[in-house]
Amino acid sequence: MTAYVVRESPIHGRGVFATRDIEPGEVIVEYTGRRITHEQAEAEWVETGHTFLFTLNDQYVIDASVDGNESRWINHSCDPNCESDSVTSPDGDPAKERMYIQALRPIQAGEELTYDYGITTDEPITEAERLLWACHCGAPNCRGVMLEAETDDA
């Protein structure tokens, strides 16, 4: 039985929902799409508050808007029940690295699958960005925005 289904989400647009109980650590789906360089992603980037780009590693980004699967509909949450996990290619080729979404905790059938998108900026977050990247996850610890400002606390 497939572990998930795509349907309308109370968080944002479409979402991915568990069709059965999922155990912590269980791999649910691979995040798929065309591989592009960070430079290509930057050249194609249009800031809309909606993206199917997922950083794979230091060299490549997965663009799920081309050849992507249902994983592209997994929404952001500030209190996620899933996380991403990259797997290095046996030959070490960064273009062949793979990204999977796995459960952080037990997930009940019917629950929406979410992960923290981890979108960071090295600039202060503007009011316009707060509106554009607004978070509607509803978690008690919701930041209100999908972006996080990087800090120089090192």
Buried (B, 14 or more C-beta within 10 A) or exposed (E): EEBBEBEEBEBBEBBBBBEEBBEEEEEBBEBBBBBBEBEBBEEEEEEEEEBBBBBBBEEBBBBBEEEBEBBBBBBBBBEBBBBBEBEEEEEEEBEBBBBBBBBBEEBEEEEBBBBBBEBEEEEEBEEEBBEBBEBBBEEEEEBEBBBBEEEEEE
